[in-house]
Amino acid sequence: MKPKLMNMTEKDIVRMVADDPKVGNNKTNKYYRDYIYRKFGRKISPVQVTKAIGSLESRLNNDFSFMENSAKKFLLDCDYDEFLARRMLNRVAG
């Protein structure tokens, strides 16, 4: 296993796999568990998958267009200054 992966939590690995365009986030929890075990040798529980990327039902029904429009407006409000936007998000997220 690569050193970078050794320091990653199970949640981080699930998110990394779901964000991979080749895999996507529309697979079953069992698919992610099997894929991660085959590729990275890490055992992941179904609960960890759900906590990391949400339930399958919510993943299939999510419409991100509203959030994308809000994000575009937020960047416009920050004059497309990514540093300022990240700083504001970090302040709000805690």
C-alpha positions in Angstrom: 0.0 0.0 0.0 1.2 3.5 -0.8 2.3 5.6 2.2 -0.3 8.3 1.3 -3.1 5.7 1.6 -1.8 4.4 4.9 -2.5 7.8 6.5 -6.0 8.1 4.9 -9.1 7.2 6.9 -11.7 4.8 5.6 -14.0 7.8 5.0 -11.3 9.6 2.9 -10.8 6.5 0.8 -14.5 6.1 0.2 -14.8 9.7 -0.9 -11.7 9.4 -3.1 -13.2 6.4 -4.9 -16.7 8.0 -5.2 -15.1 11.2 -6.7 -13.2 9.1 -9.3 -15.1 9.7 -12.6 -14.4 6.1 -13.6 -16.3 4.8 -10.5 -18.8 7.6 -9.6 -21.0 7.9 -6.6 -24.0 5.9 -7.9 -22.9 2.4 -6.9 -24.1 0.2 -4.0 -22.3 0.1 -0.7 -21.3 -3.5 -1.4 -19.6 -2.3 -4.7 -17.6 0.3 -2.8 -16.6 -2.2 -0.1 -15.5 -4.8 -2.6 -13.7 -2.3 -4.8 -11.8 -0.8 -1.9 -10.8 -4.2 -0.5 -9.6 -5.4 -4.0 -7.7 -2.2 -4.8 -6.4 -1.0 -1.4 -6.7 -4.0 0.9 -8.8 -2.1 3.4 -12.0 -3.5 4.9 -14.9 -1.0 4.9 -18.2 -1.4 6.6 -21.5 -0.4 4.9 -22.0 2.2 7.7 -18.7 3.8 6.8 -19.7 4.1 3.2 -23.0 5.7 4.2 -21.4 8.1 6.6 -18.8 9.1 4.0 -21.0 9.7 0.9 -24.6 9.3 2.0 -27.1 6.6 1.4 -27.6 5.1 -2.1 -31.1 6.6 -2.3 -29.9 10.1 -1.5 -26.9 9.7 -3.9 -29.3 8.7 -6.8 -31.8 11.5 -6.1 -29.4 14.4 -5.5 -29.7 17.3 -7.9 -26.7 19.4 -7.4 -27.8 22.2 -9.9 -29.1 24.3 -7.0 -25.9 24.0 -5.1 -23.8 24.8 -8.2 -25.8 27.9 -8.8 -25.4 29.0 -5.2 -21.6 28.3 -5.4 -21.3 30.4 -8.6 -23.1 33.3 -6.9 -20.9 32.9 -3.8 -17.8 33.0 -6.0 -19.2 36.1 -7.8 -19.8 37.7 -4.4 -16.1 37.0 -3.6 -15.0 38.5 -7.0 -13.8 35.0 -7.9 -11.1 35.2 -5.3 -10.7 31.5 -4.3 -8.6 32.3 -1.2 -11.3 34.6 0.1 -14.0 32.1 -0.7 -12.1 29.3 1.1 -11.4 31.5 4.1 -15.1 32.4 4.4 -16.1 28.7 4.1 -13.6 27.7 6.7 -14.9 30.4 9.1 -18.4 29.2 8.6 -17.6 25.5 8.8 -15.5 26.0 11.9 
